[in-house]
Each structure stands twice: as structure tokens, then as C-alpha cells.
Amino acid sequence: MSSDDATDVGDLMQHWSMTADRFLTHAARWHGRRDVVTREVDGSISRSNFAAIERRARLLSAALLAHGVRRGDRVATLAMNTARHVEAWFGIIGIGAVCHTLNPRLFEEQLAYIANHARDRWLLADPQFAPLVAKLRAQVPSLERVVYLCGPEARPSGDPDYETLIAGHGTEVRWGDFDEHLPAALCYTSGTTGHPKGVLYSHRSQVLHTLMGLSAEVFALTAADTALLAVPMFHANAWGLPFAVAAAGARTVLPGPKLDPASLYELLESERVTFSGAVPTVWQLMIEYLRANRLRLTTLKRVLIGGSACPEALMRALADEQGVEVVHAWGMTELSPIGTISWRPTPEVAAQGPEVRLAYNLKQGRVPFGVDMKITDDEGRRLAEDGVRSGHLKVAGPAVLRRYFGESADALDAEGYFDTGDIGTIDAEGYLQITDRAKDVIKSGGEWISSVEIENLAAGHPKALMAAVIAVPHPKWRERPLLVVKLKPGVEATAEEFLGFLEGKIAGWWMPDAVVFVAEMPLGATGKLDKKRLRVQFPAFPGA
Ligand code: AMP
């Protein structure tokens, strides 16, 4: 049979290697004039666009190659969301090196562990992290070079600055053109138990993940949007948003180090932002700020909330007071991170009216194409998806981790699913509801109590700013729930007020045994409640 025979079989389509640099090349060519706005470390606003970002990213690639950086080498970043960080990201991955985003909120020892484990060769850091960099450098022998993401005038030490590094290089650098299975990015999980673990994303997984995220049921970004990336790039690659905005050609706003509500509000309004994403805490503080100052969000249409469950009170406040829809997402670093989305309801859910719709929106949602999930019992047997039975949540897909970086065994079950460590239910409509982290679950008399459900309800008390529920050892029931509350500024409350508020909303045996009020809630490096620290703080019931 001749090769041009119409009946020839085989892959006759182009072998277009799916490398993630293509997102920026696309943005530069087809959305080149679209703004990329940055709040710089010094507070000033600077404006770039996708064409300039691509050109400068190529200069960085040329500089890295000239200094001997090769495919597979780890180039770390220790930086907030700025245009230079985005340039660095693409400049690194375009030549096949691996962009390792370090989280500056981690403790120094954790960072040193992570950088050593990753064997980072280069570090590109924001100048304000110079003291931390100095300490890391002494502990990370693989680190050959530090470059500060600034111009020569802001250089905090004798190390080179980014602008000087990229000056004098050309843009004729070949990007991509390698196997899509090569690694692009490395991100370590928060490490709630044991050492942090590395998730090494491939170009292919990043491209497929971005395509999933672009769907009308996920980010739904278009060139008519302005997206403010409040979730940091070191938190699961800012949930893939830097790739998604480039692919969609959306105007992009990068808030730098200022993530307080006043600074974010100013940018949301002055840049006429339509879409944003961050963990619930950021939006909770925002709502408080808007209320206290009687302000309105005039352009924001929807916010992506994930990282922890979106409390009902927050979802209602955003919708009723500000007209902002919540795209509620569940995910994790190991999933790139999209797992499920709850936003646009299925027709069956929509038909049941606004309150039912809200109830589903509060669940973690349905999988997009590219993710599959199941719940199992302790022995790994699949459980009925009836919205009642809860079990270990396991997922599969082309953007889901197979094996942690540097480990020798796959982290999958016999069916090829990854155990998320989350506990949840799946209902008849296909909606996932997370009821707990496996390690946070409260086991009272052999039955599970959902800490998440109680804390979401308690967070809805008008005097509460934040609420957490943890298991405390109990002589009879083994464990019982303790409710920890951070009140709004200037208000006082009693335990009875909170218990009364929960009365009738949860089963009697779920009722916390005690309520304690704290001045500060311990937050982890990605802005989530750190229950590990709370458990250390409250090893027993107060007065016990
Ligand atoms: P990370 O890898 O740091 O993003 O953490 C992932 C974990 O955060 C998940 O395994 C969940 O326990 C939790 N998480 C993320 N999104 C949600 C959500 N929408 N609701 C409840 N928990 C969430």
C-alpha cells in the first residue's frame, strides 16, 4: 500500500509537541498588545504586555544558556507574582530547564530541605527576600548562582540583577522543540506530615491542564477578561492561571507582595478586573474591608476560590453584597491542581431553584474532562456515590501525579488512582463534597465527624471571622470536636452563643465539647488554616 493511499492508517496529524512555552508564544503573536500590569515590590505600578514579556523571557533563556543552564536543570524562584516572575518562568521552561517555585512563607529549614532535595542550581529571587536567600545559600551547596529580580539600582547584594543579566543577549533562542514528556515545573507540597514532597509537572501535563482550565465550566477566561492573580505562583503554579491567561489573551494584573485587602481592592478597581482567584481567607478579609469602608466591587464578576472550602457566609456575602459569583474549586498540588469545580450548575441542579443551587455551589463540584475520581473504603473497595457514604477520595488523569520527585515507587492504587488524603462523598449528580482531610477527621465512638462542616457553619456566625474544628483526645469517645474561633475585631462572644448557633444545624453528637476564642488563627504557608499547629496548641480540652 502506498503512503498516500486514502486508506492509510496511523497518525496523519502533525506532531506538535505540547510544550508549555507555546502559551506565551501564542499570547505574544495573537494578543501581543494585551496589558500585563504589575505592582512592583516598591509599590509602584508598571505596565508591560505579552509581546514584551515574551521578548524578555527569551533574553533570559539566552542568558541562562550562555551560563551553562541545560535541560532538566532546576532553576528556582523565590518571588511574588510580578511580570519578571512570569518572564522567568517561561524563560526557564522554554529551554527545557525546570522552574522550581519556592514558597517564601515556609520556614528557612523547610526551604533549605526543599532546595537541597531538588538540587537547585540557580535561584531567581525578589530583592526583599535577600536575608532569607543569604541563609539558604549557606545551607544549599548545589546553588551556584543567585539573581535578584530587579534592576541594578535595587540590587540588595553583590549578586547580579535580572536586568543586567538579560541585557546584551539576543532573542533568537529556540523554545520547545523537545519531548513533551520532559519536566517543566517543580512544586513541593505544604508537607503537613513528614517532609515536603516534590511534584514534577511535565510540559504535556501542564498543557493538558491548561486546556482543562480554559473550559467554559472552569476558568472560562477570554481576551475580554482582566484577571488578577492573587494566588501566588508558588502555590501550585498559581493554579495554572499564568498559562491560562496567556492562552486566552486575558489582560493580566499581578499584585506583587501586597495581598492585603486595601491594596488588592485598589488594583481590582483601578484596573477594572473581572476575574480573580485566591484562597478563602483573602476574600474573607476583603469582605470585612469592603463592609467596614462601605465599598463596592464595581467590575469584578467572578472569583475562583479553592485551597480550602468556601464557607457559605462568604459565598452569600460575595453574591448578595457585591454581585460576585464564586467558582468553587477543589484541587491539590499533585493534581496541577484542578480536581473539581462547582460553579455553573447542571440543568438538573439549576431546575431546583436558587437555594438548592447554592447548596451545590458549596460542594466541591464536578470533574472537568481530564479528571476521574472515586471514593473507596479503607480496603480500597469503591463506595456507592449516594452523597451519604464518605470515603477516601482517589483521582486519575493526565495532569495527576504518578510518582513524587526523587521517589522510587508510584503513588497509585491497583486501578492507577492517586489517593488524595481527602475524605468525601460523591452524590447522584456527580458532585464531590469534601468532608475532611484523612488526618483531620474526628473519630468519635468509631464514627466520623466532619470538622469541615462544623467549621463552615461556625464561620457563618455574625461575630466570627474564622473558625476551626479539631479533634481532641477524649477518654470515652476517643476523640471529640473542639471549636476554635477568631472573632471579628472589637466584638465579644460566649461559647454558648456559638453552640446555640449550631443547635439544630448539626447532629447532637457532632456538637463541639468546648469553644475557645483565639486572637490569631495559625495560617500555613499558602494561607490555609494550620490545624497541625492548633492541635499542638490545644492538646486537651480547656480546663481538662
Ligand atoms: P495544596 O496542595 O496545598 O493546594 O492542598 C490541597 C488540599 O487542600 C486538598 O487535598 C484539600 O484537603 C484542600 N482543599 C483544596 N481545595 C479545597 C476546597 N475547595 N474545599 C475543601 N478543601 C480543599
Boltz pocket constraint, residues with backbone or C-beta under 6 A from the ligand:
constraints:
  - pocket:
      binder: B
      contacts: [[A, 189], [A, 190], [A, 236], [A, 305], [A, 306], [A, 307], [A, 308], [A, 309], [A, 310], [A, 328], [A, 329], [A, 330], [A, 331], [A, 332], [A, 333], [A, 334], [A, 337], [A, 364], [A, 420], [A, 421], [A, 422], [A, 434], [A, 436], [A, 437], [A, 526]]
      max_distance: 6.0
